[in-house]
Amino acid sequence: MLSFYNSLSHLVEEFKPLVEGKVGLYTCGPTVYNFAHIGNFRCYMFEDLLKRTLLYFGYKVKHVMNLTDVDDKTIRGSQAAGIPLNTYTRKYKDAFFADIKTLRILPANVYPAATETIPEMIALIEKLFEKGIAYQADDKSVYFSIAKWPSYGQLQKIDRENMRAGVRIKMDEYAKDAVADFALWKAWDEADGDVKWDSPWGPGRPGWHIECSAMSSKYLGKTFDIHCGGSDNLFPHHEDEIAQSEAANGCKFVNYWLHCAHLMVDGTKMSKSLGNFYTLRDILEKGYSGREIRWVLLSAQYRQSLNFSFKALEDARLALARLDAVLQRLQEATKSPDAGADDIAPALAKAETQFADGLADDLNISVSIAALFDLIRESNRLLDAAQLAGKPAQTTLDLFHKFDSVLAVCTPDPSEKQDVPEEIQQLAEQRQAARKAKDWARADAIRQELDAKGWVIEDTPKGPHFKRK
């Protein structure tokens, strides 16, 4: 049984999809005005874990992630660069897709762009006019009247009595505590340049919030299962999505709302002024791999604040080295005669149960990762005792790969392949010669010398295997 914390009810609820065995999933994608930063990818990683978990439990998932390619930021950016909006946003769309590939994030089934869904947005606004909830103000923009929709404030539990009537906000970006009528359609003005579309209310462009309502309903229907985003999207973005969608369509918008907590960097809020603002490219340039970054971003339960640091990346490198080592040992052990079926069976059953239980309990990834490392320890213990080989070793390897359908960390990145320096190879050859001569003291001394130089040597049936400490 899967259960998730629903931001709408403020309760952990058993997950029951609208259609048995199928899930409609909508996740708020990037606003393509710049390269996505590591805080954005914390959210995308949580959504990838959710999707992989649903697949792990046998659901078929239809995943829609929007691309916001028209809003205040994209328009300002394209004008500052002196290039058309589509040309400007294309660069950042391409970068986003490259980044999610680096982080092994499963692609969505559909990536609708806001600029490609304008007719659906206009149709949704027309419905709101028919219901008497949308109105055109003296500035020619179209707004959603909160006063006409008593259900406003479901996520944030808004105190309607203290709301200020008649306050309107035209911009996409505004204070998080500003409860006001929000723009559905922004009338064109000179600041928008050539960015505009024709509509029944005159030339202009959609407001930010209407975009997600139109794109989600187009591909998932008027009501669907799960909507995700960062906690900063709770208000006003998701609150406004609910209001305009339910007001227009006359039915519940989304059954389960999941939001991930903020990412901190070295214990503080990420900020360019503090010098701790990083894009994925910034971190890759420092020599870390996408797999290592993925491990860090997965390391905390999604509703807990995650502290990102370079120390955490170093710890990830060590953890993944342990995983790589046991997988290699198991792969080699599969070539030997069968051994250890009864010895490893309890550990396999326990690990599989705990891994699944962690995921099912509101994506409690810490429990699942603990199950993974318990299995690593038990596998190494039996391998050391020559009590795990052949088919039992393959069965163990298969379970690690089953876990990897969720974690996606078992295969090293090409950038992680290490060239062993000639000096280290020569020391290893000297150690092998000492072992053949049964000069154990010399062999141990060379092992210590290798350790001091930052290399670990493991003896395998195929000879010594190197890895950096």
Beta strands, then each sheet from edge to edge (+ up, - down):
strand 1: 3-6
strand 2: 11-14
strand 3: 22-27
strand 4: 60-65
strand 5: 134-136
strand 6: 142-144
strand 7: 168-169
strand 8: 181-187
strand 9: 204-206
strand 10: 224-230
strand 11: 254-260
strand 12: 263-265
strand 13: 268-269
strand 14: 306-308
strand 15: 455-460
strand 16: 463-468
sheet 1: 1+ 2-
sheet 2: 4+ 3+ 10+ 11+
sheet 3: 5+ 6- 8+ 7+
sheet 4: 5+ 6- 8+ 9-
sheet 5: 13+ 12- 14-
sheet 6: 15+ 16-
end
